Amino acid sequence: MRCPYCLNEDTKVIDSRPYFEGESIKRRRECPNCEKRFTTYETVELSQTFVIKKSGGREKFDRDKIIRGLELATIKRDVQHEKLETIVFDIEKTIQNNLNSEITSTELGNLILEKLFQLDEVAYVRFMSVYKDFKDIKSFVEIVEKVNQKKILEEDGNKNEYE
């Protein structure tokens, strides 16, 4: 593995441990040249998945693109990066379990929204505003009201369950 700092080809692994329920390996590495440390992740590459865009075009499933979108949605929110990685890992697992090499951008967006709603409601609204291409403030108000309604229904359901 090449050092990202000095580009030395010879780095050594100083720690290695399972990551994401054993589906990946997290390795801590050190460069003997510049003595800087960095982390790498090793995962099994399964069959290639393609996303079918609304325009009809196809592009390779890109986990980094999803991570970037999730990071934007969770800016200044108390959400750990590992939670975002878990969301993407769960989505990848869902897609692979469907035994289909294609997923529509709508299906993918809905999977992301479902996971985000469980994680952080503000991030959910932020992501939804970009995903659904909100054009005005009315769209924001409507989605916030829907989120509040879901929250109230969930709270009522929990109250009845424990009363």
Secondary structure, 3 states (H helix, E strand, C coil): CCCCCCCCCCCEEEEEEEECCCCEEEEEEECCCCCCEEEEEEECCCCCCEEECCCCCEEECCHHHHHHHHHHHCCCCCCCHHHHHHHHHHHHHHHHHCCCCEEEHHHHHHHHHHHHHHHCHHHHHHHHHHHCCCCCHHHHHHHHHHHHHHHHHHHHHHHHHHC
